[in-house]
């Protein structure tokens, strides 16, 4: 996602920071690289020119002391980029029922995003229901049903009914017991009069608390026209941008939304159910600059584990009663984040590190073997893995029963020890609902990866 822009921004800030003084050649070189990267990212040319002019003006402003000029230019660059990305606005739910209607044209990823959004809030303790009101696209209701069932989400659909209002009225009473109702609506190739009328009629009947536009990142600067049209016709309250993982031109969609004053609530960064994150311009830019984004990482960790499971794990950690089953569940959770390569940019100092993608033991085959191993173990062995080290005959027996090698069992034990070591010191003070502090996270990553990384180099 915007890797080229991130690389140029990092180089630009390093050049400025390391320069003895800012001469014309250096400033021109930095501005040229920056302009090229921003235009490649599909940022509006007038915005690119505006940023360039401000940097050039500050670099040669004689009122600013030479010793302070570098810091001033770096801060200006950061502030201007944050400004073009828009303000941070959270999607806040009411204490009573929330009804969120999602809009978008064909192919924007609306149905998939509804499932991701449902999963996001369900993992945060909300009682969520999905409602399929796209009666025009033949596969829409079936797609939503499959996504809901796969991720244990409640769904209300009528695949044979072709009147969206009738479907809503049929289930309206049943939906009152849910904290959050997410409504999938029809799309078109363009925002035509027929689509506007249908969505307006639904809006009048449903009275949604939020009306959110789903928009793909790869439409670039065309996002401005689309968000303006939807805003004027239907009064959208926010935007979710999809396909952020597959395009270098996402800057166009992000800056276009900021220009139209349509806040971006979330960005979808992949195809998996947990590939949805709250959009915070400051954090987003921090990641581009290679400075990490721990808050988003904490939110992603929370999104793959239900609140009650987080509390159970915290209690076990505090009591020192971590079992092998807990270890496997944690490895599976980290795997569902998308692998270490996907989250390393969120950890300060690791954004550019060449780290093997499967450092966190997220390989599916390994997890499958471990699950077979558990089935061949006694309850006592699962709860007290130390027994296996004391009596190697147990390892032979389990390996034979599970159809694996002894080395596979030792790898699981090593993972157990690694997680225990990671959690030592400070876990008593950790609140799973708040996540780890930056210091805790860095300490854990050092314990987890330090020795391995040195060997791998």
N, C-alpha and C positions, 0 to 999 in steps of 0.2 A: 504494500500500500504506500504509494508516493515515495518509494525508496530513493529515487533519483533526487527529488527535492530535499529529502532528509540529509542525503550525502552532501549536497551543495551547501545546505545551511550549516552543517557541522564544520565543513572546510572554511566557510566564510567567517564564522565566529572564531575559529582557531587562528586564521590569518590575521584577523583584527587584533586578537588578544596577544599574539606573539610578535606583532610589528613593533619596531622601536618608535616609529611615528607614522601617521597616515599621510602618505604622499598621493599625488594625483593618479599615478600609474596603478598603485595598489587598490585605491578606491574604485577606479574604472574597471579593473579586473574583477573585483568582487561583485560590482553591480552587473557586469556583463553575464557572469556565471549565474547570478541570482535571477536576472531577467529570463535567461534561457530556461532555467529549471521551472520557474513559475509559469511561463508560457507553455512548456511541455506538460505541466500539471493542469493545463486548461484554465488557469486563472485569468480573469478579464484583463485585457491589455491596458485599459485605463487605470486599473488598480495597480498593475505592475509599474506603470510609469509614475504613479503617485508615490509609491514606496521608494522607487529609485531616486526621485527628486528629493525626498525628505532625507534619505541617507547621504546623498551628495552634499546637500545644504549643511547638515550637521557636521559632516567630516571636515568641512572648511569654514565652519563658524568660528571666527576669531575671538568671540566672546567666551568660548569654552576653553578652559586650560588644556594644554596638550596632554597632560597626564590623566585628565578626566575624559578626554575625547573618545578614547577607545571604548570605555565602559558605557559612555553615552550612546555611541553608535550601536553597540551590541543590544543595549536595552531598547533603543528605538526600533531596531530590526524585529526584536521579539514582540514588542507592543503592537507594531503595525500588522504583523502577521496574525496575532491573536484577534486584532480588530476586524480583519477581513474574514476571519472564520466565524465571527458572530459572538453573541453573548451566550453564556452557559445558562440554560433553562431546563430544570428537571421536570419530568412528568410526575407530578404529585397526585396521589390518589386521595379521594375524600374518605372520611370516616364511614360514611354511608355507602350505598352502592355506586359503583363507577361503570358507566357504559361508554366504551371507546369504539367509535366507528372508523374503520380503516378504508381509505380510498386509494385508487391508483389505476393507471392504464394497464393494458395487457402486457404481461412479461416483466412487470416491475418487481415481482417476488412477493406479492401481497399475502397470498395464502400461507407461504412458508414463514413469512415474518410474523403472522398472527400466532402460529404455533410457538415460535421463538419467544414472543412477548408473553404468551400464556405461561410457558415454562419459566421464564424469568421471574414473574410475580408469584407463581405457585411455589417456587423454591424459597420465596421470601414470606411464606406463610399465608398468602391470600387464597381464598376459595374462588377458583377461576372457571368460567364456562366460555366455550367458543360457540359462535352461532354462524352457520353458513347461509348467507343471503345472496350469494352469487348464483342466480338461477339461469344464467345465459351460457356460461362456459361449461360444456358437458362434464368435464372431469373435475370441476372445482370442488363439489361436495365430497367426492370420493377421495380426492387428495387431502382435504382437510380432515376427513374421518381417519385416514391412515396415519397422518401426523399426530392426531389427538390420541389414538389408541397406542401408538408406539411410545408416547411420552406421558401416558397416564393422565390425560386431560379430558375433562367432561365436554361433550359436544352435543349440539342440537342441530339436526339437519333434516330436510325432507327432499330427498333426491328427485322425486317425481313431480313435486310442486313447482310451478313456473311463476308463481306470484310471491315475491319477496315479503310483501306486507302480510300476507296470510300466514307465512311461516313464523314471522315475528309474533303476530297476535296469538298463534297457537301455543307458543312456549312462554309468553310474557309472564304469566303467573309463576311458572316453574323457575324462571330466571331471577326472581326477587330474592331468593335465598343465597345468591352468589355475591361476593364482594366486588368482583370484577367480571364484566361481560365484554368479550371482544367480538366485534361483528365484522365478518367478511362481506364486502359488497361487490357488485359487478364492476368490470372494467370494460374499456373499449380501446380501439387503436388511437382514437383522439377524444378529447373532451367535447362531445357533441351535445346538442340540445336534449336528446333522448336520455343520455346518461345523467346530465344535470338534473332533469326533472325527476328521474327515478331516485337519485340520491337525496334530493330536496324533500321528496315525499317521505322517504324513510326517516330523514332527519326530523321532520315535523312529528312523526309518530313516536319515534324512539327517544327523542330529546337527549342526545348523547352528551356526556360531560366533556368529552374530547373528540375532535374530528381530525384524524391524522392522515397525512398524505404519504404513501410509500413510493419512493422514487429511486431508480437505479443510478449509481455513481457514474456509469459510463455514458450518460447522456450529456455530461459536461455542462457547458454554458447554456444549453437548451433548458436546463433545470430552472433558470430564471423565468423564462416564458411560461413553463408548465406550472411552477409554483404560483406565479401571478394569476394565471387563469383559474386555477383551483381556488386560490384565495378570494378572488373577486366573485366567483360563482357560488362557492360553498362555505366560505369563512373557515378555512382550516386553522387549527390551533397549533399544529406542529408538524414536523417531518421526520420520517425514518429513512435513512439512505442505505440502500442495499448494494451488494457487489463491491464493497470497498476493498476486497481482497484481490479482485481480478482486473483492476484498472489503474493505470498511472495517471489518469486524467480526473481523479476524484476531486481535485482542487476546484474544478469548475462547478460541480454540484454543491460543494460546501460553501464556496464564496457566493454563489448565486442565491442560495437560500438566505444567507446573511443579508444580502442586498435587498431582498424582498421582505425582510423582517419576519421570516418564517423560521422559528427556532428549530434546530435539529435536536431531537430528543435522544435518538439512538442511531448507531451505525451497525450494519451487519457485516461481519468480517470473514464470513465463510459459510459453508453449507450445513455444518453441524448445528444441532439444536441450541448449543450454548454459545454459538458465534454471534452474540449480540451484546453490545456494550453501550453504556451511556456516553453520549458525546459531550466532552468537556474541552473547549478549545485550548485552555491552558495545558491540560494533561496531554492532549493530542500533539500539541507543538513540542512539549517536553520530550515525548517519545521520538518525534522526528529529529530532534536535536541530540538524541542518544543519551538523554538524561533520565530515562526510565519513567514509569507511571505506575507506582505501587498501588495507588488507590483503585485504579481499574483492575489490576491483578487481583486485589483483595475481593473486589466485586465479582470477578469471574470465578474465583474459588468458591464464593458463597453461592453462585448460580448453579454449581454442579452438586451441591449438597443441601438437603432440606434442613430447615432450622432445627427440628427435633433431633436429627442425626448429628448435627454440629454439636448440640448440647451433650449428647451421649458420648461423642468422641472426646470432648473436653473433659468430661467427668472421668473417663477411662484413663486419659493422659495424666490427670492430676493424681489419680489413685495408683498409677503405674501398672495398670492392668490391660495393656494393649495386647491383643491377640493377633494371630496370623491372619484371621479373617478380616480384621480391621486394616491390616497392612494392604491386603489385596484390594479392598474397597477404596483405599486412598490412592493406590496406583491407578485403578480404573477411573477414579474421579479426575486425576491429573491428565490421564489419556484423553478424557472427553473435553479437556480445555484446548486440544488441538496439537499436543506435543510441545516439547521444550522450545523448539525453534520459533513457535508462534508466540510464546510468552516471554522469551528472554529480553525482548525490546522494552518490556515493562519494568525490568529490574535494573536499577542504576548501575552503570559500568559494564553491563553485559550485552548491550544492544548490538555491538559490532563484533563480539567475540565469536570465534569459529568453534562452536560447540556442537558435538554430535546431536542430531535431532532427537534421538531416543534416550538421552541422558536420564530422564526420569523413569526409565523402565516401563515405558508406555506401550511396548510391543504387545500386540494382541495375542500372538502365539505363546509368549511367555506367560501371560495372564491365564490363558487356557490351561497350560501345563500346571500352573500353581493351583488352579481350581480342582484339577484331577488329584493333585497331591493332597489337598485338604480332605477329599472324600475318603482317602486311605488312612487318615490319621484319627486317633482317638480324641475325644473332647479334651482330655487332660493335655495331650500333646499340642493341640491348637492353642490352648490357653497358656501353656508353659513351654514355649519352644526350646528353652534351655535344656530340657530333658533329652533332646535329640543330640546335643553336643556331648552330653555325659555318657550316652549309650548309643554308639554308632550302629549297633544292630537294629535299632529302630529305623534309622535311615535306610538300611538295606531292605527291611520289611516294607516300608512305605513305597520305596522306589519300585519294588516288584509289583505291589498292589496297584500302583498308579500307571505302570508301564512307562516310567521315565528313568533317567539316569540319576545317580546320587548327586551329581553336580547340579542338577536342576533344583534339588531340595536345598542344597547348600546356598544356591543363588537366592532362594526365597528367604532363608535364614539371614543372609547378608543384608537383604533389603529390610528385614525386620530390625536388625541391629542399627542400620543406617537411619531408619525413621526414629528409633529410640534415641539415638545420639543427637539427631536434629532437634528433638523436642526437649532434651535435657536443659535445665537452666532457663527459667523465664516462663515455662508453660503454666506455672501456677498463677502468674499475673496476666495470662492471655485471655482475652474475651473473644470467643469464636464469633460472636455477632458483630464485633468491630474489626476482626482480622488482626494480623500482625502489624507491629510498628515497623518503621523502616529499618531500625537497628536490628530487630528480631529477624526480619526477612533476610537482611544481608548476612547475619550470623548463620542462619539456617542454610543459605545458599553456599556459603563458604564451607560449612561442614559437609554439605551434600556433594558439592562438586569440586572442591579445591584439589584434593589429592588426585582424583581421577583425571582432572583437566591437565595437571602437570604431566601425568604419565602419557596421556593421549597425544600431547604435543611431540 
